């Protein structure tokens, strides 16, 4: 899929990752598993 590196795990970083995945024709992300990443948790429900 890909490898993304960032200085922090902010909302903006994770939105960028999700937009990149969408551009690669990923239809839906059904399950995510994280260790309580604040920025990623905020992206849930974001309509990209």
C-alpha positions as MATLAB code, in Angstrom:
seq = 'XXXXXXXXXXXXXXXXXXXXXXXXXXXXXXXXXXXXXXXXXXXXXXXX';
ca = [
       0.000    0.000    0.000;
       2.464    2.631    1.081;
       4.697    4.112    3.731;
       4.066    7.552    5.169;
       6.449    9.378    7.485;
       5.600   12.499    9.413;
       6.903   14.552   12.308;
       3.730   13.884   14.268;
       0.495   11.974   14.003;
      -1.794   14.960   13.624;
      -5.236   15.116   12.080;
      -3.777   16.813    8.981;
      -1.182   14.047    8.559;
      -3.779   11.266    8.713;
      -6.194   13.082    6.395;
      -3.331   13.305    3.902;
      -2.737    9.562    4.205;
      -6.433    8.809    3.701;
      -6.647   11.128    0.682;
      -3.626    9.362   -0.816;
      -5.265    5.972   -0.257;
      -8.460    7.244   -1.865;
      -6.448    8.412   -4.890;
      -5.138    4.837   -5.175;
      -8.753    3.666   -5.575;
      -9.241    2.258   -2.078;
     -13.027    2.124   -1.853;
     -13.745    1.671    1.831;
     -11.748    1.188    4.997;
     -13.865   -1.149    7.067;
     -11.629   -1.798   10.091;
      -8.828    0.191   11.674;
      -6.676   -0.802   14.626;
      -4.631    1.872   16.383;
      -3.015    2.489   19.721;
      -5.221    5.529   20.429;
      -3.614    7.869   17.914;
      -5.249   11.213   18.634;
      -5.016   12.546   15.106;
      -6.290    9.356   13.534;
      -9.166    9.053   15.978;
     -10.300   12.543   14.925;
     -10.476   11.473   11.268;
     -13.183    8.870   11.890;
     -16.322    9.966   10.170;
     -14.528   12.533    8.011;
     -16.073   12.624    4.572;
     -13.173   12.817    2.135;
];
